[in-house]
Amino acid sequence: MRAISLRNNQTGKEWTAETNWLFVCIGGVPHTRWAAEVGIRCDDAGFIMTGPDLLKNGTRPEGWKLDREPYYLETSIPGVFAAGDVRHGSIKRCASAVGEGAMAVTSVHRYLTLG
């Protein structure tokens, strides 16, 4: 790579910038309206709250009916898990999202076994 073409979406101005590197950051805007609509708790920016982030002063989320705290990637709905960029406090890196996905699968098995 020698250069990239850029365009300002507000002004329409286009230009070329010489560079040898490119870093792409995606996932900055969560598309989680559906989650909020079904009762999954999200933060003010729309990221899904999970695990310890659901607790307030040691109190479980409103409506939590199980006699345990939410598992690490579990949402405010027991048995529903979130992983990757959509999750509040996530690292926003591909490798982290893959790892969280693997952790979520393990948590699903735990939930199905233990509740």
N, C-alpha and C positions, 0 to 999 in steps of 0.2 A: 504494500500500500504506500502511495506517495502523497495522496491528497483526498479530501472529502468535500463533497458539495453540500452546502448548507442553505436552508431557507427559513427565514423568520415567518412563522405562521400568522403573525399579526400584521406585518407590513408587506409581506410578499417579497422582500428583498432577498436576492440570492447571491452567494459568493462561494469561492473555493478557498479552503484552508489547507496548507501543506502540513502533513503529519505522517508519522510512521506508526502511530498507534490509534486504536479505537476501543473505547469501553462503552458497552451498551447496558443501560440499567432499565429493566422493565419491572413491572409489578408494583410500581409506586402508587397506583390508584386501584384499590380493590373493587371488584365487581360483586358486591355481596348484598345487594338490596334484597335478593331472594332469601338470604339467611335471616336478615332482620324481620322480614315478612312472616317467617315461620317461627319466630321467637328466639332465634339464636342471638345471644348478646354480642354486640359489636361496640368498638370504641367510637369516639366522635368522628374519626376519619374513615370509619367503615370497616376496619380490620376486625376479624373475628377474635373474640376473647376466649382463651383456653386455660385450663389447669389453674395454677396458682394465681394467675391474673384475674380470675373470677372471684377470688376471695376478698372480702373487705373486712379488715380488722378480725380476721379469722372466721368470719361468717360466710357460710356457703351462699351461692347465688339464690335469689328469690325464686321459689318454685322448685328448688332442688329437693327431690323426695328420697334420695338414697342416703343410707347411714354411712357415708364416707365422703371424703373430699373428691372433687373431679380429678381424674387422671391427667397427666401432664398436657396432653393434646386434646383432651375432651372439652367440648363446648358446654354451654349452659343447658343443653339438652343431653341427658345421660345417654351414652352409647353413640353419640354423634361426634366425630373427631374432625379436626382441621389441621392441615399441614402446609408448609411452604409460605410463599409471599402473602397469601391472604390472611395469615395469622398475625395478630397483634404481637409485637416484639420479635418477629422473625428476623433472621439474619439477612434475608433478601439475596441469597446466593443459590445457584442451581444445586451445588453439592449439599447444602444445608436442607433444601427442599426435598431432595431425594432421601436424605437421612431421616428427615421428619416423616416422610411417607412410610418408610420402613418401620419407624417407631409406631406410627398410627396403626399399621397392620397388627403389630404385636399387641397394642392396646385393645384393638377390636377383639382379638382372641381372648385376652384377659377379661374383657367385659362380658363376652359370651360365656366364659367359664365361671367367673366369679360374680358377675353383676356389677 
